[in-house]
Amino acid sequence: MTTVADSAPNSPLVLAELDAIEPLWRQRLRIFVHNKLAVASLGYVVFITLFCYLWPIFHPTNQTNQAATFNVTWNAPPSLHNPLGTDSSGFDELGRIAFGGEYSLALGFLAGIITIVVGTVYGMISGFFGGITDTVMMRFLDAFLSIPYLFLLIALLTIFNRTTMLLILVIGLTGWWGNARIIRGDALLIRNLEYSQAARSMGAGRMHIIRRHVYPNSISNIVTVATFSIADAILFLSALGFLGLGIVAPQTDWGTMLQQGTEQLQNGYWWEIYPVAVVFILVVVSINYIGDALRDVFEVRLIER
């Protein structure tokens, strides 16, 4: 029986075998689709994002003018006109979830992007250069990590005038410390591998090695950490909102809605906390599942060469 190994290099059998290798993007797509939980999570996140931004267009409700709710029944139970009832200020609860979701998702994604960019650059420089540079940079990082993160956020938001931009910057510029340590570990490992040493011996500069070797082989952890950073940013924004330090009124976020809903739960107004809590928790969990699947998608060992 003729095998691929016994065939000539340019024979039709060998060429057919080479053509049968899937393109890289298709292999990655297949790996991601194989994770059914990640696919369902991605579908949920896309659905919630579209809902938050499109629902107010197709079903506009008042979410900013509390004076306009004086003729509306406050704490009204779910009905045909208000599918999830109204809250303690008379705002439509379903529209409120979409309105708060716009800010929670937008701020979470922006803060998460800042977190991963700063953490990746800091960790890669520290790990690749090593020596005294790595020592000094890591000591600064250890000092930052010794500060309780949530207390630091509360202190900064208490000292400065709380704005939407400040929330993004505070969460983004204080959440990258753990990410930097992960990326640093990858850079430390990759800079000592054979292909990095070979490139250095051939005269390649440090930036070339980082761009062509360190970064591509760290992409699996970078993508995973980036996804988790977005989930963490949404989580911390909601935590600040629950503590009364979130988005400034008349805007709102899911954490602020949870804080207001807990005050009404003892009165039996369950629709003011459970729906938003389910949406919020599922978003955070879904993003984490997506990150776990993306780690496999960009894992070099799972890609056929």
Phi, psi and omega in degrees: 000135181276131178248169179296324182292328181277351184275158176292152184303327183256015181289156180302327181294317179293317180296323178294322179295320179293321179293338182283346180291129183292146172299157184299317183294326180287324176298316180295320177297319179296320179296319181291315181296331179297333178273094185297324180294322178292322178296316177296322179295318178297318178299320180293316181296318178297318180297314181295320179297314178296321179298314184297325184264338182259331182302315178298338178283316182276335179222074183293137176224155177285123180231003184234334184256099182290334179297333180282355181262007181294332178265013179250143179289121179279146181057034180285139180290167179305142180209180179295322180285324178236091187304330178243022178075193176238160181266190185289353176251002179088004179280143176298124188291321179295315176295329179292322178297317178293318181296314178290330179293328177302315181284320181297314181289315182296313180293322179296316180293317180295315179295323178295322178295316177299318181300312185286326179295310181294316181295321180293313181296315182295311182293323181290320178295315181297313183288323184285317183284325176061198176061219182294328178299313180295319181298312181295314182295323179288329177292321175298318181295320177298322178296318179294319182293339179285348180270126177303124190297312184295321178295325177295317178299315180298317181297314181295319181286337177281323182288314185262161179292121188284116176228169179297317180295322179296320178300316180298313184291318182296312180292319182290320185271359176241002183252009187263358189295313178294323178298319181299323180293322179294312181294324177301319179299320177296316182296320178300319182288313188289326183295340181259001179283165189299317184292328176290319178294322179294318178296322179294319181292338179270006175096009179292140178283170183295317180294326177295317180294319179297315184288322186262342185234307185292309182297310181300325182274358174253000188299329180299310178291325180296313180296318180296312180296323179298317180295314178296327180295322178295316178298318179296321180296317177297320180295314181290325175297318178292324177297318178295320177297322179295330179272003179086015182242024182271216182298139180283136178301149011277357174289166178210172176218174184296324179296318177296321178296321178296319179297318179289327180290325179296332179290336182257354184296324181293343177270001178089010180273070187296332184292350180271354180228319186293315180299313181292327179294318179295315179300313183295312182296317181294326177296312181296315180295319181296318179297322177295320177295322177297317178298322179295322179288322179295331175299319177288325182298321183262009177285121185298325185292342180267357182265131177281135180260000000 
